[in-house]
């Protein structure tokens, strides 16, 4: 409990720092944040009224304190481009990204563990080299390029899967059926490639190290079956593998701007891209803050699971 309490205390200044950083970067960026709502022939009086309405005429520190206070009460302001509450916009996008990132993480984690265990158990074999090559390619290939290749292959040439969108009726009528899931397959497979490569390389290194330990040699010398040895290896690999998987889920939730843009998936990446090009300050700040909070909470969850799987962490 003390370990988790310390982690929670560390998270508070991190969140405050992220909030200040994202607020500062957005405000020092060049350009007019009202460009998306002002008509070309807007008068100076209208500009002044909108500037006062969104609070852009106040000092920077006053703007930040006011924004942070409202954020602590669940109010992230109003989108300049859509005039909708930022929390509603971000909430819908987070749900959509979480669906996609969860499926992509499960695919990447499953194949990553499979390749990693095969490569670790069969070191210096053809299977090891093949699995290692696939993991390196997964980390190295630009995922937006892979996404476009998959669209050309499976949507344009073969016509098997839809290229873009979130399903009939949009993301608001989502259901876990094939009619909607088919829209998720291509972006999920594209997103899963990087975590697959990272998990495979991590698991391969851990399995190879564990199999060379003396206690594994002793277990085999005592006549334990391969299944029993595998259970011991799995028990030692699980904490690190789960930690990597949790971090990859957080990365996929907030770091998929290009993939969601390529597939027009209405998630946080697509929302961030729209907010950047429309210079929608409230939407951009709110999205970054929500993603930061989610990532910190996800790290706390991963740390909790690690302490359950590996009690040595609590004593360190």
N, C-alpha and C positions, 0 to 999 in steps of 0.2 A: 504493500500500500504506500509506503514512503517513496518508493521508486516512482510509482504512478503519480503521486502528489507532486513530486519534483518536476515531472514531465509537464503536468498541467500548469505549474507556476512558470515554467520556461515558455509555455505556449502564449501566455498573456502578452509579454513584451514583443514577441514575434508578430502577433496579430496587430498590435498597435504600430509596429514598425512598417508592416506591409500596408496598413491603411494609410499611413502618412506618405509612404513612398508612392503608392499608386495615385493618391490624390495630387501629390506634387508633380509627378511626371505628366499626368493628364493636363494640369493647368499651365505647365511651362511649355507645352507643345505649341508650335505656331498655328495660327488659323483662328477663324471665328466660330465659336461653338453654336451660334445662332444661324449659321448659313443654311441649315436644313429646313428651317421654318420661316425664314424671312423671304418675302418676294423680292425679285430683282430691283423693283422700284420703291422699296421700303423707305419710309421717312425716318429721320433721326429721332423723332418723338416715339415712333413705334419701337425702334431699336432700344431706346432708353427704357421704355416700359418693360420689354421682354428681359432686358439685362437686370432690371430691378426685380422682376418676377422670379427669375431663377437665382438671384442672389449673387450674380457675377460682379456687381458693383461694390461689394463689401471687401474689406482687407482679406488677404489669403488666410491668415490664422483664424479669423472669425468664421470664414467659410468652412474651414476644416473642422473646427469645434462644433459648429452647428450641424454639419453633415454627419460627423461621428456620433453626436448625441442622438440624432434621429435614427441612425443606423442601429444603435444599441436598443432602440425601441421598435425595430422592425420596419422602419420607413427609410427606404433608399432614394426617395424622391420620385420625380416624374420624368419619363423619357421625353427628350426634346422632339425627337422625330415622330413618335407615335402618340404622345400625350397620355400614355398609359402608365400605371405605377411600375416602377422598375422592379419591385419585388415580384410582381405577377409575371413580367417578361422573363426575368431570370429563373423564377421557379419552374416555368414550363420548359425552358431550355435545359435546366439541370436534370429534370426528369428524363427528357429525351436523350441527353448525353449519358446519363447513368444507365439507361437501357442498353445503349450501344456499347459503352465502355465495359459493362459487366459481361456481355456476350464475348466481346473481343478479349477480355482478360481471361475468361474461362478457356477460350480456344488457345490463346497464347500459352497459358499456364499448363494446359493438358499436353500439348505437343512439345512445349519446352521441357517439361519433366520427362516425357517419353524419350526425347532425343538426348537429354542430359544423362539419364540413367543408362541408356544403351551405350553412349560414348564412355561413361565412367566405368561400366562393367567390362566393356570390350575395348580396353585401351590399346591404342596403336594398331587397331584392326581397320578393315575397310569401312565397317559400320561406324567406328569412331571418327574416321576422317570425313565420311559422308555427313554425319550428324554435326560435326564441327563446322564443315563448310556451309551447311544450311543455316546454322546459327549465326555465322559471320555474315552471310548474305542478308539474313533477316535484319541485322543491326545496320548494315551498310546501305541497303537499297533505299533510295528516297521514297517514302510512303505515298506522297502525292503522285509520283510518277507511276508507282505500282497501281494506285487506284485508277489512273487513266487507262493503263494497260488492261486492267480487269474490266473496265467499262467497255472498251473497244471489243474485247474478246467475248464476254458473256452477255453483253447487252446489244451491241451494234451488229457483230458478226453472227453470233449464235442465237440471240434473241431469247435467252433462257431467263434472264433476270432483269428487272427494271434498273435503269441507270441512276435516277435521282429521286428525291422526295422521301416522305416518311410513310407513305401508304395512302389508300383511298380515303378522302375526307381530311387528310392532313394528320398532324400529331394529336389533335384533340380527340379523335375517335379511335385511338390506338387499342388494339386487342392482340393477344398472343396467339394468333392464328397464321396460317401460311400466307393469307392474303396480305398481311402486314409484315410478317417476318421476312418475306422475300426481298423487301426493300432494305432490310438490315444486313443481309448476307455479305454483299460486296464491301460496304464500308467496314463491317466488323472484321472480315478476313484481312482487309488492308491494315486496319489498326492493330491486329493481333500479331503482325509479323515482327515488330520491334520487341514487344515483351517476350515473344517466343524465343528470339535469339538471346536476350538477356538472361532469361530463366534457364535456357539450355546450357549456356556457358557457366552460369553459377552452379547449377546442379552437377554438371560434369566435373568441375573442379572439386566440389565437396565430396562427391562419391569416390573419385579417385583418391583423395586424401584419406577418407575414412577407411576404404578398403586396404590401404597400406598401413593402417595402425596395428599395433601389436594385439589389441583386444580382439580385433576381427580375426587375425591369424590364430589366436588362441581359441576362439569359438569354432573355427573350422577344424583345428587340431583335436578338439573334443568331440568331433563328429556331428556337429549341428548341421541341419539341412540347409540348402541354399535359401529356402523360404524363410527360415529363422534368421539367417544372416541378413537377408533383405529387410526384414522387419527392423533389425537393429540399425541398419543403414538409413532406412526411411525415418526412423525416430530421430536420428541426428541431423538429417537433412531438412526435415519439415520446418523448424523455426526460421531458418534463413530463407528458405524458399517462400514461405508465407509472407515474410517481411518484404521480399522483392516483389511478390505479387501485389501486396497492398500499395507499395509505392508506384508500381506501374498503373494500377487502377486510378490513382490520383493524377498521374501524368496524362493518362488517356482522357480523363474528364476535362482537364483544362488545356491540354496541349495538342488538341486535334483540330486546330483552326483550318489547316489546309485540307484535311480529309473531309471534314464536314462541309467545307466550301465546294470541293470537287463533287460531292454527292448531294449537295443541297440538303443536308440533314439538319433539321432545325434545333441544334443543340447549342451549348455554350460557345464552342468555337465559331460556329456560324454567326451567333449573336455578337461575339467580340469583333469579328470581321466587319459586320454591318455597323456597329457602333464606332469603330475606328474611321471608316470611310465617310460616315455621316457626321462625325465629330459630335457624337451624342455623349457629352461628358457624364451626366448622371448614370446613364446605362452602362458606360464603360467602367466607371468607378464601382458601381454596384456589382457588376459581374465579376470583376477582379477580386473584390472583397469577399463575395460569397464563395468563390473558388478557393481563396486562401483559407477561409474558415473550414471549408470541407476538407482540404488537404491536411490541415493541422489535426482536425478531429480523426481523420483516417489514420494518421500517424499514431495518435493516442490509442486507437483501436488495435493497430498492429503491435504496438508495444505491449498492450494488455495480453494479446494472444501469445506473444513471445514469452512473457513471464509465466504463462500457464504451461507452455510446452517446455520451457527451459528455466527451471527455478534458479539456476546459477546467475541469471541476470539480476534477480532481486538482491543477491548477496554481493554483487560487484559494485 
